Amino acid sequence: MNIFSAVIGPVTNLAGTWMKNKHEQGQAKHQAKMQVIQNDADWESKMAAATDNSLKDEFWTVVLAFPIFMVAYAVAFDDPAVLERVHAGFDALGELPDYFQMLLFICISSSFGLKGADKLMKLRK
């Protein structure tokens, strides 16, 4: 029984140490993820507080809604010239350089607090 104990003892100690290390690694990964989540929440809270008195959200809402109002006007008052102007405006925006379109997209996205603008830009390609 002494030989059996001499062999099994170190093996169980080694297995116990390995299990303890695995648990500590899992805890460390969990804590790191929780810290990232907390940092994101803190950043979003600070950004929301910084834009409390900002009018840029309202500005971009009006800018983005303007073509809708013009289309509604053109349909309601049977004015195809307005529809042609709206189409011409979108064509002109489409002809802007790519870097400017991306800057505009980022500006509008940040104004509305959209996260993951980089992922949306990848979908565009």
N, C-alpha and C positions, 0 to 999 in steps of 0.2 A: 504494500500500500504506500510505502514511502516513495518509491520510484514513480508510481502513478501520481501522487500529490506533487512531486517535484516537476513533472512534465505538465500537468494540467494547470497548476497555479500560475506560472508565467503566461501560459496561453490565455487564460481567463483575464489576467491583468492586462495583457496586450489588447484583447478584444474590448475590454471595458474602457481602456484609454482611447481606442479608436472610436467607439460609440460616443464617448464624451466629446471628443474633438469634432465629430460630425455634427453633433447637437449644437456646439458652440459656433461652428461655421454657419449653420442654418439660422441661428439667432442673429449673428452678425449681418447676414444678408437681409434678413427681415428688418433689422434696425436701419440699415442703409436705405432700403426702399421706403421705409416710413419717413426718414429724414428728407428724402427727395420729394415725397408727397407734401410734407409740411412746408418745405421751401417753396414749392409751386403755389401752395395755398397762400402763403405769406406774400409772395410776389403779386399774385392776382388781387389780393386785398389792398396792397399798397397802390397798385395801378388804378383800381377802382376809386380809391380815395383821392388820388391825384387828378382824376378826370371828373370829379363831382361838379365843378363849376365850368366845365368845358362845353362849348357849343359845337364841337366838331362832329359829334354823333348826329346832331340835328341837321347840320350842314350837309353831311353825306346822305342822310335820309332824304332830304329835299332833292339833292342832285340825282340820286338814284331813282326817285319817284317821278321826277319831271318828265321823262319819256312816256311813262304810263299815263300821266295826265294829258300829254299832248296826243297820244293815240286815242284816248277816250274823247277828247275834244274833236279830233278828226272824224271819228265814227259818229259822234252825236250830231255834228253839224255838217256832215258829208263834205269834208274838205280834204281831198286826196293830196293836195300840195303839202299839207302838214305832215302826212304820213311819209311823203317823199323826203322831207327835211329830216325826219326822225331817222329814216334809213340812211340818209347821207351822213348824219352825225355818227351813227354806229360804224359806218364804213370808214369814216375818218379816224375814229378811235382804233379800229382794227389795223389801220396803216401806221399807227405810231410805232416807234422802235420798241423792240421787245423789252429792253431794259426799262424804258419808261412805263410800259404796261405793267411790268413786275413791280416797279416802285409804287405805282398807283394802287395796284392790288394790295400790296403790303400796307400802305397808308390806310386804305379803307378797312382792311381786315383788323389792323390794330385799333382803329377807332371804335370798332364794334366789339373788340376784345376776343376775336376769334383766335383760338390756338390752332397750331398745326397748319399754318399758311403754307409752310414748305411742302407738306404732304398734298395739299390742294394744287399747288403749282406743278407737282410731278404728274398729277392726273391730267393737266392741261396739255402736256406734251404728247 
